[in-house]
Amino acid sequence: MKPFLEAGISVAAINYRYVKNGVEERVEPPVKAPLHDAARALQFVRSKAKEWNIDKVRIGATGGSAGGCSSLWLAFHDDLADPKSDDPIARESTRLYCAAVNGAQVTLDPIPLREWMPNYSYGAHAFNLKNLDEVNQQRERIADWIQEYSPMSHVTKDDPAIGLFYGGVAGAKKGEDHPDPTHSPMLGLMLMEKLNSIGVEGHMTYNGGPTPKYTSATAFLVERLKK
């Protein structure tokens, strides 16, 4: 937090329901609970812009693993604001100025995930299913969910700049098993391929990769938010 405060950047930490809470509350699909909680938290912060003396336009997001996935989902998803709502918070935008994430998941679709990493196994709980084989078996039923809650599905050319930061072993290759597929740099490379194809600015730092422009998510956010 210190580098942000020293740069004159305010910080807000949020809490959200886990997928397991979504299951308990019968949210369909359960992953909707944390993602929409994150969106609501962003709207709440924006609603306090005048009171807290913050710039409601230049708001970035960061997080690790699932928190990173939520940040990417907000960065790419169309605005969830409801301008006609009686609730003033719901009228606020859910769009981000930028996002920088660590070890983030980029899609919930097992088909491309296993193409890139055959041993990928994470994410079925998002749909209250046991494993990715079951996700594939029920794909027709949950296809709309996979599309809606996968960050990468929403990438469009008007999206903000993204910083991706991954650890893991050097020399990771597409089509091979990975020791930690859930947080593998292959996920970032998947997303970078999509960003580059559409023309969205993306920067990726990972073990064994090219010399990075940014050494950390913090460095990325400070530079971007101070522009």
C-alpha positions as CSV (number, residue, x, y, z in Angstrom):
1,M,0.0,0.0,0.0
2,K,2.9,2.4,0.8
3,P,4.0,3.0,-2.8
4,F,0.4,3.9,-3.8
5,L,0.0,6.4,-0.9
6,E,3.4,7.9,-1.5
7,A,2.3,8.5,-5.1
8,G,-1.0,10.1,-4.0
9,I,-3.1,7.2,-5.0
10,S,-6.0,6.1,-2.7
11,V,-6.5,2.4,-2.0
12,A,-9.7,0.5,-1.2
13,A,-9.7,-3.2,-0.3
14,I,-12.9,-5.1,-0.9
15,N,-14.4,-8.3,0.5
16,Y,-16.7,-10.6,-1.5
17,R,-18.5,-13.9,-1.2
18,Y,-16.6,-17.0,-2.3
19,V,-17.9,-19.5,-4.8
20,K,-18.8,-21.8,-1.9
21,N,-21.0,-19.0,-0.5
22,G,-22.7,-18.8,-3.9
23,V,-23.4,-22.5,-3.7
24,E,-24.9,-22.2,-0.2
25,E,-27.0,-19.3,-1.3
26,R,-28.1,-21.1,-4.5
27,V,-26.7,-18.4,-6.8
28,E,-26.7,-19.6,-10.4
29,P,-24.0,-20.1,-11.3
30,P,-22.1,-19.8,-8.0
31,V,-19.3,-17.8,-9.6
32,K,-21.7,-14.9,-10.1
33,A,-21.6,-14.2,-6.4
34,P,-17.9,-13.0,-6.2
35,L,-17.9,-11.4,-9.5
36,H,-21.0,-9.3,-9.0
37,D,-19.9,-8.5,-5.5
38,A,-16.7,-7.1,-6.9
39,A,-18.7,-5.0,-9.4
40,R,-21.0,-3.7,-6.7
41,A,-17.9,-2.8,-4.5
42,L,-16.5,-0.8,-7.5
43,Q,-19.9,1.0,-7.9
44,F,-19.9,1.8,-4.2
45,V,-16.5,3.3,-4.3
46,R,-17.5,5.5,-7.3
47,S,-20.6,6.6,-5.4
48,K,-18.3,8.0,-2.7
49,A,-16.0,9.9,-5.0
50,K,-17.0,13.3,-3.9
51,E,-17.1,12.4,-0.2
52,W,-13.7,10.7,-0.3
53,N,-12.2,13.1,-2.8
54,I,-11.2,10.5,-5.4
55,D,-11.2,10.5,-9.2
56,K,-14.1,8.2,-10.2
57,V,-12.7,7.8,-13.7
58,R,-9.1,6.7,-12.9
59,I,-9.8,3.6,-10.8
60,G,-7.7,0.5,-11.4
61,A,-8.0,-3.0,-10.0
62,T,-5.5,-5.6,-8.8
63,G,-5.6,-9.0,-7.2
64,G,-4.0,-12.4,-7.2
65,S,-5.4,-15.7,-8.5
66,A,-9.2,-15.5,-8.2
67,G,-9.0,-11.8,-7.2
68,G,-7.0,-11.3,-10.4
69,C,-9.7,-13.1,-12.4
70,S,-12.3,-10.8,-10.9
71,S,-10.2,-7.8,-11.8
72,L,-9.9,-9.0,-15.4
73,W,-13.6,-9.7,-15.6
74,L,-14.4,-6.1,-14.6
75,A,-11.8,-4.7,-17.0
76,F,-13.2,-6.5,-20.0
77,H,-16.9,-6.8,-19.3
78,D,-19.4,-4.3,-20.7
79,D,-20.6,-1.8,-18.2
80,L,-23.1,-3.2,-15.6
81,A,-24.4,0.2,-14.6
82,D,-28.2,0.5,-14.6
83,P,-28.8,4.2,-15.4
84,K,-32.6,3.8,-14.7
85,S,-32.2,2.2,-11.3
86,D,-33.7,3.8,-8.2
87,D,-30.5,2.7,-6.4
88,P,-27.9,5.4,-6.9
89,I,-25.1,2.9,-6.4
90,A,-26.4,0.7,-9.2
91,R,-26.3,3.7,-11.6
92,E,-22.5,3.9,-11.2
93,S,-20.1,2.5,-13.9
94,T,-18.3,-0.8,-13.4
95,R,-15.6,0.0,-16.0
96,L,-12.0,0.2,-15.0
97,Y,-9.2,2.6,-16.1
98,C,-6.7,-0.2,-15.9
99,A,-5.9,-3.5,-14.2
100,A,-2.8,-5.3,-13.1
101,V,-3.1,-8.9,-11.8
102,N,-0.9,-11.7,-10.3
103,G,-1.3,-15.3,-11.3
104,A,-4.8,-14.7,-12.6
105,Q,-7.1,-17.2,-14.3
106,V,-8.3,-15.8,-17.6
107,T,-11.0,-18.1,-18.7
108,L,-13.4,-20.8,-17.3
109,D,-13.6,-22.7,-20.5
110,P,-11.8,-26.1,-20.2
111,I,-11.4,-26.5,-24.0
112,P,-8.7,-23.9,-24.6
113,L,-7.3,-24.4,-21.1
114,R,-6.6,-28.1,-21.7
115,E,-5.3,-27.3,-25.2
116,W,-2.7,-25.1,-23.6
117,M,-2.2,-27.2,-20.5
118,P,-3.5,-30.8,-20.6
119,N,-3.3,-31.2,-16.8
120,Y,-5.4,-28.1,-16.1
121,S,-8.1,-29.1,-13.5
122,Y,-9.4,-25.9,-11.8
123,G,-12.7,-24.1,-12.1
124,A,-15.6,-26.6,-12.2
125,H,-16.8,-25.3,-8.8
126,A,-17.6,-22.0,-10.5
127,F,-20.6,-23.9,-12.0
128,N,-21.3,-26.1,-9.0
129,L,-19.8,-29.1,-10.8
130,K,-17.3,-31.7,-9.7
131,N,-14.6,-31.5,-12.3
132,L,-13.8,-30.1,-15.8
133,D,-14.9,-33.4,-17.4
134,E,-18.3,-32.8,-16.0
135,V,-18.2,-29.2,-17.3
136,N,-17.5,-30.5,-20.8
137,Q,-20.3,-33.1,-20.5
138,Q,-22.8,-30.4,-19.5
139,R,-21.3,-27.8,-21.9
140,E,-24.5,-27.3,-23.9
141,R,-26.5,-26.5,-20.7
142,I,-23.9,-24.1,-19.2
143,A,-22.4,-22.6,-22.4
144,D,-23.9,-19.2,-21.7
145,W,-22.4,-19.3,-18.2
146,I,-18.9,-20.2,-19.5
147,Q,-19.2,-17.3,-21.9
148,E,-20.5,-14.7,-19.4
149,Y,-18.1,-15.5,-16.6
150,S,-14.8,-16.0,-18.5
151,P,-12.9,-12.7,-18.6
152,M,-11.2,-13.5,-22.0
153,S,-14.6,-13.9,-23.6
154,H,-15.3,-10.2,-23.2
155,V,-12.2,-8.6,-24.6
156,T,-12.9,-5.8,-27.1
157,K,-10.8,-3.1,-28.6
158,D,-12.1,-0.4,-26.2
159,D,-10.8,-2.2,-23.1
160,P,-8.2,-0.6,-20.8
161,A,-4.5,-1.4,-20.5
162,I,-3.7,-4.6,-18.7
163,G,-0.6,-5.7,-16.7
164,L,-0.1,-9.5,-16.2
165,F,2.3,-10.9,-13.7
166,Y,3.1,-14.6,-13.3
167,G,5.6,-16.7,-11.4
168,G,6.1,-20.4,-12.2
169,V,8.9,-22.3,-13.8
170,A,10.8,-20.8,-16.8
171,G,10.5,-22.4,-20.2
172,A,6.8,-23.2,-20.0
173,K,5.4,-24.4,-23.3
174,K,1.9,-24.7,-24.8
175,G,0.6,-28.2,-24.9
176,E,2.6,-29.5,-22.0
177,D,1.7,-30.2,-18.4
178,H,2.6,-27.6,-15.8
179,P,3.4,-27.9,-12.1
180,D,0.9,-25.2,-11.2
181,P,-1.5,-24.9,-14.1
182,T,-4.0,-22.8,-12.1
183,H,-1.5,-19.9,-11.9
184,S,0.8,-20.8,-14.9
185,P,2.2,-18.1,-17.1
186,M,0.5,-20.0,-19.9
187,L,-2.7,-18.3,-18.8
188,G,-1.2,-14.9,-19.3
189,L,0.2,-15.9,-22.7
190,M,-3.3,-17.1,-23.7
191,L,-4.7,-13.7,-22.8
192,M,-1.9,-11.7,-24.4
193,E,-2.5,-13.6,-27.7
194,K,-6.1,-12.4,-27.6
195,L,-5.2,-8.8,-26.6
196,N,-2.6,-8.5,-29.3
197,S,-5.0,-9.8,-31.9
198,I,-7.6,-7.2,-31.1
199,G,-5.2,-4.3,-30.3
200,V,-5.7,-3.9,-26.6
201,E,-2.6,-2.8,-24.7
202,G,-1.2,-5.6,-22.6
203,H,2.1,-6.0,-20.7
204,M,3.2,-9.4,-19.3
205,T,6.0,-10.2,-16.9
206,Y,6.9,-13.8,-16.2
207,N,9.7,-16.1,-15.2
208,G,11.9,-16.7,-18.2
209,G,10.1,-14.1,-20.4
210,P,11.5,-11.1,-22.2
211,T,12.8,-8.1,-20.2
212,P,9.7,-6.5,-18.8
213,K,8.6,-2.9,-18.9
214,Y,7.0,-3.3,-15.5
215,T,8.5,-5.4,-12.6
216,S,5.3,-5.6,-10.6
217,A,1.6,-4.9,-10.6
218,T,2.2,-2.0,-8.2
219,A,4.7,-0.3,-10.7
220,F,2.2,-0.8,-13.5
221,L,-0.7,0.7,-11.6
222,V,1.2,3.7,-10.2
223,E,2.4,4.7,-13.7
224,R,-1.0,4.2,-15.3
225,L,-3.1,5.9,-12.6
226,K,-0.7,8.9,-12.5
227,K,-1.1,9.6,-16.2
